[in-house]
């Protein structure tokens, strides 16, 4: 509790009993039981709480019975209930202006003065006449009916306007009457045990309604606007709203409370107070039967000081907003009180509420973080000052506090990220005046992100990784590194290093953790995945940290260079190949196979190297194979060997056959003359030296089937070099060249022999692919006429068949041409006559002569 008002006696021991009061400006009207109306002038002495009271006017014949008074200073009128009727008098002369004759028998009235947006005042009045409520408005110095009378369930005992409704208290219940033209009546709730109901208007257009020692606040819909009712120490008999206070007259004293927050502010003991009236803001009079007091407000500055000492910050804020200081001073004091309020909420362990207030104030986030233990560096934390000692937090309380801080920092972070590129410095305010603040947004973000990391480690570890993966993550490296290592969160530490570009540190941690039994990073898989993401700009780091994986698991290590990722596929393949050839030669072949077969690498140098590596492997295995053969046992056909030799030789033969990117002229010198003849034949064929290739198949390998397969693969009637390949085969059978045709072959070869039967078979099977004249000229003179006849018959039969096919095709095309011409003539016979009356189907207009255009 604190002192909000000081009671000052105005009238003491008045000989006449007071029945009602009214006041405006410096004037006080007192209505007495004998019917005297007294007008007092109340002037305050400068610098003191003493008043000069002057009786300016006394009207002893005002009325026989003064029941109620109401002053409307804007219209300079006094509305009064005299002898159960409504009278209106001039406020200055007390001359009667009008009497509301229809209101005869009235027992109660309530006035409402509305201010329009244009500043014009509008006076409304409701009058209780027995079980009816009459409605009036003031115009042209008289009251006029606003609408028809409203029937009431009982005789009203108390009334007050509530926007466009009237709240009425009867003997047992409260009702709400709506001003909707129909006079809708809504029953609210019982009045309670009190003898008289109490309805008092509030400054914000609502009404306070009493129920025994409770008071609730209702809006014009009759809905309660406060969570909890005001609880008085006794039953109020009168109430007055002086924001932020609500003043009630109780049987033995005056009690002052606030609606929000619900506080008992002050109790003032007075001698049997009964009446209460106000002459405006901060002018309140209380009266008993023979005494009148004025409640003089204590200065707002004094109240605020007292409230801050009592830690009643919400009420202090309301008072600070009412001060008459300059805008700058007012804003500064409000901001200071709000900071104290937020700090006090934190000390009360209302962490969510505290963070919400700090967020609205724009308090420097570092000052908020400093409220928590072990979140800021010690040196910086020592620079911060707070109004009172900080509460000790631990266990569940500390976790709850961290969760509230996380919400606050997340909101602040989002706001700062949006403003990161702004040139203006950050506009945060200190929690305590004189405490330094941080202007740099990047520095603030660094502190916020690092603090969020620490909070997540205390509350929800699953959120650490998402925070570190943010593209705009600003975590302080050394501080974050320390707390992650302390918490043994090495997976998260790897993410931190990766996002900060500290790849070598990350890979060293992965290497260290790979051999620890209980580590989640045990093994080489994490290193492989990390290296795969590095890309071409970190090629040196990849070459530095991949060898240990390649040594312990070559297959998985090779995935560093072959995984289907953009970062891997764009690595410089020549440098990767050289790296593998220098230290891990056995992986060069699978790497080349991957880039050629999977990534469609077509550059000749890679194809050449793969062939050379295949050749080197095959030669080494071939030497072992030949040495293992028993004497006199011939080697098996190429690619049919068992084990690795057969596998690699098949790969070599297949690659020489399918690849179109290698350079045979550069490679053929690498192939030996005393073996691998099948491979040499493929190279010769790729070079266009078909006769040398066929010589190997026909006279060295003596495999006519392979020779024919070779011709089948190379024959191309549109290419000069390949259209006579079958003719070369025929020549090889009929006129074989010298044994040295291929060059210095280190093999014992028999002199090549002609093979007429094979030649005749070629003529029989492939006559359509041979030049007939050249083929006949190659035949020896001793060839039997029958064989030549069969060849020519086959040629002529094919030509005749081709001619018949062409004739049939010509006839079909001619028939199709005639059909199309007939269809054209048919469609051209159709005609359409356009007359002046013909209309268009689309626009519905007559076509007329427009068809000629």
DOLUMPA-228109 format. One record per residue (C-alpha): residue in one letter; x, y, z. Coordinates in pm, whole numbers, padded with zeros to 5 digits, always signed. Last residue first. Example, Ala and Ser with C-alpha at 12.3 -4.5 7.8 and 13.67 -1.06 7.14 Angstrom:
BEGIN
S+01367-00106+00714 A+01230-00450+00780 
This chain:
BEGIN
X-01247-00873-10003 X-01509-01058-10208 X-01664-01211-09894 X-01734-00858-09768 X-02001-00817-10033 X-02285-00923-09807 X-02178-01121-09496 X-02473-01032-09277 X-02379-01032-08908 X-02426-01322-08665 X-02064-01283-08535 X-01973-01651-08546 X-02222-01816-08782 X-02189-01532-09035 X-02515-01435-09203 X-02628-01485-09566 X-02893-01227-09670 X-02678-01054-09931 X-02595-01391-10086 X-02290-01618-10053 X-02312-01943-10254 X-02093-02225-10114 X-01940-02481-10346 X-01837-02847-10318 X-01669-02972-10637 X-01324-02893-10494 X-01373-03160-10226 X-01427-03434-10483 X-01136-03317-10702 X-00902-03332-10401 X-01022-03683-10307 X-00951-03803-10662 X-00605-03648-10654 X-00530-03819-10321 X-00639-04156-10457 X-00429-04110-10773 X-00116-04035-10564 X-00176-04340-10343 X-00202-04561-10653 X+00123-04414-10791 X+00301-04478-10459 X+00181-04837-10456 X+00296-04891-10816 X+00640-04745-10741 X+00678-04968-10437 X+00588-05274-10644 X+00846-05173-10905 X+01117-05111-10642 X+01054-05451-10484 X+01071-05619-10824 X+01404-05448-10899 X+01549-05554-10563 X+01446-05911-10626 X+01609-05898-10968 X+01931-05758-10820 X+01932-06031-10555 X+01873-06301-10813 X+02150-06155-11030 X+02402-06166-10744 X+02302-06517-10641 X+02317-06636-11000 X+02661-06476-11036 X+02797-06660-10732 X+02647-06994-10845 X+02794-06946-11193 X+03138-06870-11051 X+03128-07192-10848 X+03012-07391-11151 X+03281-07237-11374 X+03550-07399-11163 X+03826-07174-11033 X+04154-07249-11213 X+04205-06888-11314 X+04212-06766-10953 X+03925-06549-10826 X+04028-06192-10751 X+03891-06061-11082 X+03553-06213-10998 X+03542-06018-10664 X+03644-05691-10827 X+03364-05722-11084 X+03100-05819-10828 X+03185-05544-10572 X+03097-05731-10256 X+02838-05665-09985 X+02551-05841-10170 X+02771-06148-10229 X+02810-06194-09853 X+02705-06555-09790 X+02797-06727-10119 X+03103-06519-10205 X+03230-06551-09846 X+03177-06927-09867 X+03373-06932-10194 X+03664-06759-10019 X+03656-07008-09731 X+03670-07291-09982 X+03953-07127-10175 X+04183-07098-09876 X+04524-06969-09987 X+04821-07056-09765 X+05025-06825-09539 X+05389-06940-09483 X+05411-07090-09138 X+05470-06864-08839 X+05731-06879-08562 X+05659-06575-08349 X+05850-06255-08279 X+05651-06050-08527 X+05876-05800-08707 X+05625-05642-08946 X+05264-05731-09019 X+05323-05842-09380 X+05628-06041-09279 X+05453-06372-09357 X+05396-06253-09715 X+05046-06168-09837 X+04751-06409-09885 X+04593-06404-10233 X+04269-06605-10219 X+04173-06596-09851 X+04318-06253-09773 X+04170-06121-10098 X+03825-06241-09992 X+03871-06072-09652 X+03978-05752-09825 X+03667-05772-10047 X+03460-05806-09729 X+03616-05481-09601 X+03538-05302-09928 X+03285-05051-09787 X+03500-04967-09485 X+03753-04708-09598 X+03525-04542-09846 X+03237-04509-09600 X+02878-04531-09729 X+02871-04909-09766 X+02980-04956-09402 X+03130-05289-09301 X+03331-05269-08978 X+03136-05496-08744 X+03040-05754-09006 X+03398-05762-09131 X+03527-05834-08779 X+03261-06100-08727 X+03376-06260-09058 X+03737-06267-08937 X+03631-06399-08595 X+03454-06687-08771 X+03752-06751-08998 X+03979-06814-08698 X+04326-06912-08816 X+04484-06706-08533 X+04784-06626-08749 X+04655-06660-09106 X+04290-06557-09094 X+04249-06347-08776 X+04591-06180-08791 X+04569-06124-09169 X+04225-05974-09115 X+04373-05707-08890 X+04650-05635-09141 X+04392-05617-09422 X+04165-05390-09221 X+04416-05116-09149 X+04147-04854-09075 X+04316-04739-08750 X+04025-04882-08545 X+04081-05213-08731 X+04450-05208-08646 X+04364-05153-08279 X+04116-05441-08281 X+04373-05667-08448 X+04633-05570-08188 X+04393-05678-07910 X+04340-06017-08076 X+04716-06049-08121 X+04785-06019-07751 X+05120-06194-07807 X+05465-06185-07968 X+05443-05843-08128 X+05385-05663-07796 X+05131-05377-07751 X+05270-05040-07642 X+05336-04932-08004 X+04966-04969-08075 X+04870-04705-07819 X+04960-04377-07988 X+04807-04471-08326 X+04506-04628-08149 X+04396-04297-07989 X+04110-04365-07745 X+03768-04202-07775 X+03549-04448-07964 X+03531-04710-07692 X+03329-05022-07768 X+03585-05267-07916 X+03899-05161-07734 X+03692-05156-07412 X+03560-05507-07469 X+03903-05648-07547 X+04059-05484-07243 X+03775-05584-07008 X+03792-05941-07139 X+04165-05941-07078 X+04108-05809-06726 X+03864-06083-06631 X+04047-06366-06806 X+04372-06270-06638 X+04205-06223-06301 X+04091-06584-06279 X+04073-06837-06560 X+04164-06767-06919 X+03882-06751-07172 X+03946-06386-07258 X+04175-06474-07551 X+04150-06840-07647 X+04328-07094-07434 X+04706-07130-07433 X+04852-07441-07594 X+04979-07739-07392 X+05313-07863-07532 X+05508-07794-07216 X+05285-07751-06915 X+05142-07395-06871 X+05251-07210-06556 X+05500-06991-06738 X+05228-06880-06977 X+04999-06776-06690 X+05265-06586-06498 X+05359-06391-06810 X+04993-06331-06889 X+04925-06185-06544 X+05190-05917-06586 X+05089-05849-06944 X+04720-05826-06851 X+04781-05569-06575 X+05002-05351-06795 X+04753-05376-07079 X+04457-05281-06857 X+04658-04986-06725 X+04750-04880-07078 X+04387-04916-07190 X+04271-04705-06895 X+04538-04443-06970 X+04431-04414-07334 X+04064-04374-07238 X+04155-04102-06989 X+04374-03917-07242 X+04109-03945-07513 X+03849-03722-07335 X+03508-03890-07353 X+03398-03918-06986 X+03044-04055-06984 X+02995-04016-06606 X+02906-04379-06536 X+03108-04573-06797 X+03404-04340-06840 X+03422-04180-06492 X+03359-04512-06322 X+03599-04723-06533 X+03870-04462-06474 X+03822-04482-06097 X+03807-04865-06107 X+04142-04869-06300 X+04317-04607-06084 X+04234-04791-05762 X+04522-05041-05788 X+04760-04748-05833 X+04696-04613-05483 X+04981-04374-05408 X+05104-04221-05732 X+04836-04353-05967 X+04561-04235-05729 X+04692-03879-05708 X+04753-03870-06087 X+04393-03980-06145 X+04257-03720-05902 X+04460-03450-06077 X+04334-03556-06421 X+03978-03580-06295 X+03955-03223-06169 X+03666-03257-05915 X+03328-03168-06069 X+03176-03511-06014 X+03255-03506-05643 X+03092-03170-05563 X+02797-03254-05789 X+02738-03579-05604 X+02716-03928-05753 X+03003-04069-05547 X+03320-04149-05745 X+03608-03954-05586 X+03539-04000-05213 X+03374-04328-05316 X+03729-04463-05373 X+03778-04464-04996 X+03481-04697-04954 X+03643-04957-05183 X+03996-04891-05059 X+03906-04958-04692 X+04201-04927-04451 X+04444-04765-04694 X+04201-04549-04888 X+04061-04416-04559 X+04407-04318-04433 X+04488-04166-04773 X+04180-03935-04786 X+04295-03662-04545 X+04563-03474-04741 X+04427-03538-05094 X+04087-03403-04984 X+04254-03105-04816 X+04438-03023-05140 X+04114-03047-05337 X+03941-02789-05120 X+03826-02555-05398 X+03723-02860-05605 X+03448-02972-05370 X+03433-03036-04995 X+03115-03243-04975 X+03271-03582-05063 X+03539-03528-04799 X+03273-03506-04527 X+03094-03821-04644 X+03419-04020-04652 X+03521-03888-04310 X+03185-03984-04163 X+03214-04338-04306 X+03566-04400-04170 X+03491-04566-03839 X+03372-04432-03505 X+03193-04096-03532 X+02924-04189-03275 X+03216-04249-03034 X+03199-04544-02797 X+03491-04743-02941 X+03726-04458-03025 X+03926-04527-03345 X+03740-04291-03579 X+03726-04015-03317 X+04077-03888-03383 X+04035-03901-03761 X+03698-03726-03742 X+03848-03458-03517 X+04132-03411-03768 X+03878-03386-04047 X+03691-03108-03868 X+04008-02916-03791 X+04118-02945-04154 X+03778-02833-04275 X+03764-02507-04082 X+03526-02345-04335 X+03298-02198-04067 X+03005-02418-04172 X+03229-02727-04169 X+03385-02648-03831 X+03044-02600-03669 X+02905-02916-03830 X+03205-03116-03702 X+03147-02977-03352 X+02787-03101-03374 X+02911-03454-03436 X+03168-03406-03159 X+02917-03323-02887 X+03138-03427-02593 X+02969-03161-02370 X+03306-02999-02294 X+03400-03031-02660 X+03080-02853-02760 X+03130-02581-02496 X+03490-02508-02602 X+03426-02511-02977 X+03134-02275-02930 X+03354-02029-02741 X+03638-02057-02994 X+03413-02029-03299 X+03168-01758-03194 X+02838-01867-03347 X+02720-01646-03635 X+02505-01894-03832 X+02384-01724-04151 X+02375-02046-04355 X+02206-02227-04067 X+02362-02570-04009 X+02483-02479-03659 X+02129-02401-03544 X+01986-02718-03700 X+02258-02923-03524 X+02201-02775-03177 X+01822-02827-03183 X+01840-03199-03093 X+02033-03107-02777 X+01718-02969-02616 X+01750-02796-02279 X+02107-02741-02155 X+02287-02787-02489 X+02013-02581-02651 X+02087-02297-02410 X+02459-02305-02491 X+02392-02292-02867 X+02138-02014-02819 X+02406-01818-02631 X+02651-01858-02919 X+02383-01749-03166 X+02292-01443-02957 X+02655-01337-02895 X+02745-01365-03264 X+02423-01191-03364 X+02507-00902-03134 X+02856-00875-03281 X+02711-00877-03633 X+02456-00611-03537 X+02730-00380-03407 X+02600-00130-03150 X+02664-00324-02828 X+02553-00152-02510 X+02751-00009-02217 X+02577+00029-01876 X+02528+00392-01781 X+02153+00367-01730 X+02046+00016-01633 X+01875-00223-01877 X+02057-00052-02161 X+01883+00035-02489 X+01929-00119-02831 X+01939+00081-03152 X+02178-00115-03378 X+02394+00106-03594 X+02261+00242-03926 X+02409+00094-04245 X+02144-00175-04279 X+02278-00507-04412 X+02197-00706-04098 X+01847-00560-04058 X+01656-00878-04149 X+01907-01086-03951 X+01854-00863-03648 X+01477-00922-03632 X+01510-01300-03671 X+01777-01306-03401 X+01565-01106-03159 X+01274-01349-03196 X+01503-01649-03149 X+01666-01475-02853 X+01334-01428-02672 X+01211-01782-02738 X+01545-01925-02624 X+01544-01705-02313 X+01207-01849-02208 X+01342-02202-02254 X+01655-02114-02056 X+01447-01988-01762 X+01245-02310-01758 X+01571-02509-01760 X+01709-02297-01476 X+01396-02351-01271 X+01407-02727-01335 X+01758-02757-01191 X+01930-02438-01087 X+01880-02064-01063 X+02013-01824-00798 X+01826-01495-00824 X+02021-01186-00935 X+02113-00920-00681 X+01924-00594-00733 X+01909-00308-00984 X+02151-00474-01230 X+02499-00389-01357 X+02695-00527-01653 X+03069-00469-01697 X+03157-00788-01503 X+02970-00997-01763 X+03207-00873-02034 X+03514-01009-01857 X+03339-01334-01755 X+03229-01425-02107 X+02848-01454-02122 X+02628-01761-02068 X+02765-01890-01737 X+02475-01781-01512 X+02169-01605-01654 X+02074-01239-01606 X+02366-01152-01836 X+02162-01282-02131 X+01919-00993-02079 X+02203-00739-02073 X+02349-00902-02384 X+02012-00871-02558 X+02024-00488-02528 X+01671-00391-02429 X+01436-00329-02722 X+01152-00251-02481 X+00905-00492-02643 X+01154-00781-02622 X+01237-00703-02259 X+00865-00712-02173 X+00819-01049-02344 X+01129-01186-02175 X+00994-01098-01830 X+00656-01255-01896 X+00823-01579-02006 X+01060-01582-01706 X+00812-01529-01426 X+01083-01634-01181 X+00997-01351-00938 X+01348-01220-01008 X+01265-01230-01380 X+00943-01038-01321 X+01146-00785-01121 X+01383-00736-01413 X+01089-00682-01650 X+00938-00426-01411 X+01272-00250-01364 X+01305-00229-01741 X+00949-00101-01768 X+01020+00160-01503 X+01324+00288-01693 X+01134+00298-02022 X+00850+00491-01861 X+01102+00735-01712 X+01275+00792-02045 X+00949+00826-02238 X+00821+01085-01989 X+01143+01281-02005 X+01133+01287-02386 X+00762+01372-02401 X+00799+01662-02159 X+00656+01606-01814 X+00284+01629-01732 X+00265+01284-01578 X-00017+01045-01673 X+00205+00787-01846 X+00418+00769-01532 X+00106+00690-01326 X+00022+00386-01537 X+00383+00272-01528 X+00396+00301-01148 X+00083+00085-01130 X+00254-00188-01329 X+00580-00147-01136 X+00453-00215-00785 X+00800-00305-00660 X+00732-00146-00315 X+01030+00086-00362 X+00913+00151-00716 X+00565+00231-00584 X+00701+00483-00333 X+00905+00661-00597 X+00608+00656-00836 X+00377+00800-00573 X+00618+01082-00498 X+00650+01167-00869 X+00271+01150-00911 X+00218+01412-00644 X-00024+01298-00372 X-00381+01351-00482 X-00603+01576-00266 X-00917+01400-00147 X-01146+01686-00043 X-01346+01649+00272 X-01703+01754+00356 X-01861+01718+00702 X-02217+01734+00841 X-02397+01420+00713 X-02083+01273+00566 X-01912+01400+00256 X-01633+01300+00018 X-01510+01530-00258 X-01282+01439-00548 X-01087+01669-00780 X-00805+01466-00942 X-00965+01471-01288 X-01308+01625-01293 X-01535+01782-01033 X-01600+01451-00861 X-01860+01329-00614 X-01888+01095-00315 X-02148+01078-00039 X-02186+00874+00279 X-01874+00903+00500 X-01921+00810+00867 X-01626+00996+01021 X-01328+00938+00794 X-01056+00669+00792 X-00866+00661+00467 X-00765+00317+00329 X-00504+00311+00053 X-00383+00116-00251 X-00554-00221-00229 X-00437-00379-00553 X-00590-00556-00850 X-00341-00474-01127 X-00541-00359-01312 X-00856-00250-01132 X-00687-00031-00873 X-00806+00034-00517 X-00887+00323-00286 X-01100+00273+00026 X-01285+00550+00209 X-01378+00477+00570 X-01643+00358+00816 X-01949+00263+00608 X-01748+00228+00282 X-01709+00498+00020 X-01529+00362-00285 X-01252+00514-00497 X-01134+00349-00820 X-00780+00440-00911 X-00594+00455-01241 X-00790+00655-01330 X-01028+00844-01099 X-01345+00633-01099 X-01598+00713-00826 X-01797+00474-00608 X-02072+00498-00348 X-02223+00273-00077 X-01947+00011-00084 X-01993-00316+00114 X-01688-00388+00329 X-01321-00485+00285 X-01361-00454-00090 X-01289-00734-00336 X-01255-00618-00697 X-01371-00892-00931 X-01137-01119-01127 X-01071-01171-01498 X-01195-00823-01583 X-01411-00734-01885 X-01740-00884-01764 X-01991-00890-02048 X-02311-00685-02025 X-02292-00596-02392 X-02217-00231-02306 X-01913-00340-02107 X-01913-00468-01749 X-01670-00425-01458 X-01726-00631-01142 X-01734-00514-00780 X-01741-00745-00478 X-01830-00660-00117 X-02203-00728-00172 X-02250-00737-00549 X-02153-00400-00691 X-02147-00304-01059 X-01873-00090-01214 X-01972+00046-01556 X-01787+00082-01885 X-01738+00391-02100 X-01367+00432-02027 X-01409+00677-01736 X-01626+00442-01532 X-01995+00479-01449 X-02116+00354-01109 X-02392+00100-01037 X-02473+00009-00675 X-02768-00197-00552 X-02915-00107-00209 X-02977-00342+00083 X-02678-00565+00022 X-02729-00943+00028 X-02654-01000-00338 X-02756-00787-00636 X-02848-01089-00847 X-02707-01135-01199 X-02736-00997-01556 X-03087-00995-01705 X-03090-00849-02055 X-03358-00602-02167 X-03400-00493-02529 X-03543-00142-02554 X-03653-00185-02915 X-03476+00121-03057 X-03133-00033-02994 X-03054+00151-02671 X-02993-00173-02478 X-03119-00216-02124 X-02892-00421-01897 X-03037-00569-01579 X-02915-00615-01221 X-03116-00813-00970 X-03280-00810-00623 X-03383-00453-00540 X-03316-00324-00887 X-02987-00209-01040 X-02994-00073-01393 X-02712-00074-01648 X-02804+00148-01941 X-02674+00068-02289 X-02536+00269-02579 X-02207+00355-02402 X-02268+00234-02045 X-02501+00482-01876 X-02561+00438-01504 X-02858+00350-01285 X-02939+00264-00922 X-03261+00178-00737 X-03486+00108-01034 X-03849+00014-00948 X-03916-00336-01079 X-03933-00536-01404 X-03870-00220-01611 X-04076-00102-01909 X-03889+00126-02147 X-04046+00456-02242 X-04037+00559-02605 X-03735+00724-02762 X-03507+01024-02711 X-03779+01247-02564 X-03676+01611-02551 X-03508+01803-02266 X-03492+02182-02300 X-03244+02465-02358 X-03241+02419-02736 X-03143+02054-02713 X-03087+01808-02431 X-03173+01439-02481 X-03430+01226-02301 X-03508+00863-02210 X-03780+00752-01967 X-03740+00431-01764 X-04058+00279-01632 X-04149+00087-01319 X-04194+00396-01097 X-04044+00682-01294 X-03672+00621-01342 X-03515+00889-01559 X-03251+00843-01830 X-03061+01144-01958 X-02853+01222-02267 X-02631+01525-02325 X-02439+01567-02652 X-02117+01769-02660 X-01964+01893-02986 X-01591+01830-03029 X-01615+01732-03398 X-01549+01367-03308 X-01853+01378-03079 X-01825+01415-02699 X-02096+01234-02505 X-02236+01358-02174 X-02440+01096-01990 X-02698+01176-01722 X-02859+00944-01468 X-03195+00991-01296 X-03373+00855-00989 X-03710+00864-00810 X-03928+01029-01067 X-04295+01086-00979 X-04336+01360-01240 X-04105+01283-01533 X-04359+01391-01796 X-04336+01749-01669 X-03966+01777-01734 X-03918+02119-01575 X-03735+02399-01752 X-03492+02687-01713 X-03517+02760-01340 X-03294+03047-01230 X-03003+02918-01022 X-02807+03227-01135 X-02479+03072-01250 X-02575+02711-01316 X-02906+02797-01476 X-03157+02549-01351 X-03311+02225-01489 X-03570+02037-01287 X-03660+01668-01293 X-03942+01566-01059 X-03972+01364-00737 X-03965+01664-00501 X-03650+01792-00665 X-03426+01575-00882 X-03165+01811-01023 X-02999+01906-01348 X-02777+02216-01314 X-02694+02398-01634 X-02396+02587-01778 X-02415+02381-02101 X-02053+02260-02080 X-02071+02272-01701 X-02333+01998-01684 X-02382+01965-01307 X-02585+01681-01155 X-02783+01697-00827 X-03008+01442-00656 X-03279+01436-00386 X-03327+01802-00291 X-03656+01826-00095 X-03853+02141-00020 X-03680+02321-00299 X-03448+02611-00374 X-03596+02829-00103 X-03284+02859+00112 X-03061+02946-00181 X-02715+03016-00044 X-02447+03167-00262 X-02073+03227-00256 X-01985+03042+00063 X-01608+03075+00053 X-01354+02798+00124 X-00983+02879+00101 X-00800+02549+00075 X-00489+02411+00239 X-00276+02148+00068 X+00015+02385+00034 X+00235+02541-00236 X-00028+02785-00361 X-00345+02791-00153 X-00627+02605-00324 X-00954+02785-00394 X-01292+02623-00321 X-01596+02841-00399 X-01905+02715-00222 X-02265+02708-00343 X-02531+02599-00091 X-02878+02475-00191 X-03125+02463+00100 X-03400+02199+00082 X-03425+02119+00455 X-03217+01800+00391 X-02929+01985+00234 X-02795+02001-00121 X-02430+02106-00140 X-02281+02245-00459 X-01901+02278-00481 X-01718+02508-00717 X-01352+02529-00824 X-01407+02335-01153 X-01732+02145-01112 X-01903+01987-00814 X-02221+01811-00704 X-02330+01684-00361 X-02639+01529-00199 X-02829+01497+00129 X-02615+01703+00372 X-02764+01773+00711 X-02760+02145+00800 X-02545+02278+01084 X-02223+02200+00889 X-01979+02064+01145 X-01678+02093+00918 X-01660+02192+00555 X-01343+02153+00345 X-01134+01909+00548 X-00829+01771+00357 X-00796+01397+00293 X-00457+01306+00138 X-00463+01082-00166 X-00239+00815-00324 X-00056+00703-00011 X+00099+00360-00056 X+00000+00000+00000 
